Amino acid sequence: MRKTTHNILYPLLLWVCLMLSLFAAGNKELHAAAAHVPRGIAGLELGMTPEQVGQLFTIKEDIDPVAALLTKYGKPEAGEAVSRQNKALKKRFFRISSGVGQLPDGVTSADVRTTHNVVYQIGFHYNESSVKKIGWQGITSPYLAKYGKPTKDTGSGYIWDDGRTRLDIDSSGKTINVFFMDQALETEVKKGERENP
C-alpha cells in the first residue's frame, strides 16, 4: 500500500510542480510584456492630486462637459442630474494646458477627471485640424515608439492594458482622443454612478 501511494503521489507532485513553474514563467512574461503601460506623461500622471498637476501644468476646474452638453442641447434636468451625481461621488473635471510641463505635440486640449481629489483619467484631444495636419500615423507613432505593441488593435484605435492602467487611443473619424485610466478608480467611479443614478 505504501509503495502504491508513493507511485501515485510522486508523479502527481511532479505534475503540480511543473504546472506551478509553467504558471510562474507565463505570469512573469505577462507582467513583463504589460509592465510598460504608462500612468501619463511627466508631471501629469494618474494618482496625482490637482495640486501636484498644477506644479508643472496650468490647471483650471470646469463644469463636466457631459453636463454642459446636456444643458446646451435642451436637457437641463439631465445636465443638473450629472452635476449632482458628480458632487455626490466627489468627481471633478479640470482643463489642462502647458506650463513648465509640455503636452504631447498636436494636442489641442487636455483634461483630467478626479475622484476624491485623485486623478483617475487623463484625456488628450486632437481636433480635426490637428488630425489633418499630423495624421493618424503622426499622432500614434510616438506612443507606439515609446510604449511598444498595444495589447489590442480595435480597428479604430489602440489599447494598452496591464490590469492597473489602460491607455486608449481612439479615432472618431475627424478627431483622435487619448485616455490614460486608472482601472481600479474607474471601476469604483462606475460602481458609484450605478448606485447613485
N, C-alpha and C positions, 0 to 999 in steps of 0.2 A: 504494500500500500504506500509505504514511504517513497519507494522508487517511482511509482506511478505518479504521485503528487509532484515529485521533483521533475519528472518528464513533462508534465503539463505546465507547471508554474514557470520553469526556466524559459521555454520558448515564449510564453505569454509575457513574462517580464522583459525579455529581449524586444518583443514587438512593441510594448508600451514605451520602452526607452527609445527605440527607433522612431516611433511616431512623435514623441516629445522633441527629439532632436530635429526632426524634419519641420515640425511646427515652429520651433525656435529659430531655425535658419530662415524659414519663409517669413516669419514675423520680422526678423531683422531686415530682410530685403524689402519688405513692405514699408517699414518705417524709414529705411534709408532712402527709398525712392520717393516717399511722400514728405520727407522732412524738410524739403526746400520750400514749402508753401509759406509765403511771407505774411507778416502781420500788418503790412502797409509799406510806407516809404520812410526814409529817415526823418524823424521828428513828427511823424503823423502815423501813429500805429494804434491798432486795436488794443483795448485795455487801458489806454491813457485817459486822463481827465481832460475836459475842455481847457483848463488852466495850463496843463502841460502842452497841449497842442498850441496854445497861444504864445508859447515861448519862442516858436520859430515861424508860425503862420499867423496871418490875420484871421480872427475867428469872430463871427457875429451870429448871435442867436436870431432865428427867424421862425415864422409860422410854418408848420408842416405843409409841404407842397400839396399833399393829398387833400388836406382840409381846405387849403386855398383854392384848389381847382374845383372841388365840390361846391364851395360857396360861389365862385365865379360863374359856374355854369348852372346856376339856378337851384342848387340843393343846399341852402344854408343850414338846414337842420342836420343834414348828414355831415357837413363840414364841422358843425359845432359838436356833434357826437364824436368825431375823430379827435377833436381838441380835448374833450372831456376824458376820453379814453387815454390819451397821451398823458394827461395830468395824473390820472389815477395810477398809471403804470410808471410814472416818473420818466417818461420819454421826452427827449428834447431834440431839436433839429438845429444845426448850425451850418452856415455858409462859410467856406474856407477860401482864402486867397493867399498867394505867395507873400512872404515876408522875408525873413532871413532864409527860411527854407523855401525850396522851389518845387512847384508841382511838375509832373511829367510834361514834356513838350507836347503842345497841341491841346492840352486840357483847357476847355473854355469855361467850365465851372466845376466846383468841387464842394462836397458837403460831408458832414458826419452826423450820425444819429447816436444818441446816448440813452442809456437807461441807468437810473440811479447814479448819474454823473460819470459813467464809464462808457467810452466809445465802443459800440458793438458793430457799427457799419461805417465804412468809408466809401464814398462814391466819387469817381472821376468821370466827367461827362465831356464828350467830344461832339460839338454841334455839326450841322450839315456842312458849313463852310470849312471847318477844320477837317472833317472826314474827306471832303472833296480835295482839299489841299494835300493832306498827308496820305490818305488812302488806308484801307484795311491793313495791308502789309506794313505800312509805315507806323501804324498805331500798335499793332500786335507784335512786331518784330522785337522791340526792346524787352517786352515781357517774356517772349519765348527765349530770347538770348539769356536773360537773367534767371528765369525760373525753370527752364527746360521744358520737356514734353508735358503737355497738360494731361490730367487724369482722364478727361473726356473732351471730345470734339463734338459739339451739338449740331454742326452744320451751319449755325449762325453765330457760333462763338466757341470759346474755350472755357473749361473749368479745371482748376487745380483744387484738390481736396485732400486733406490729410486727417480728417476727422476732428480736428481742432479749429482749423481755419479753412475758409473757402474763398477762392479768388475766381470771380466770373468776369469774362469779357464777352459782351453780347452786342450784336449788331441788330438794330431795329430798322435797317434799311438806310435811312439818311443820317442816323446818329449812332454813336457807339458809347456804351456805358461800361465802366469797370467798377466792380464792387469787391471790397475786402470785407469778409464777415466772420465774426467770432461765432462759431456754431452753437456753443453752449448758451451764450447770452441771447442769440437769435431765437433759439428754441424756447427759452424762458419768456421772451417777449411775445412770441406767437401763442404760447400757452396762456399768458396773461390776457391777450386780446380775445381769445376764445372764452375765457372765464369772465371777462368784463366787456361784453359787446357794446 
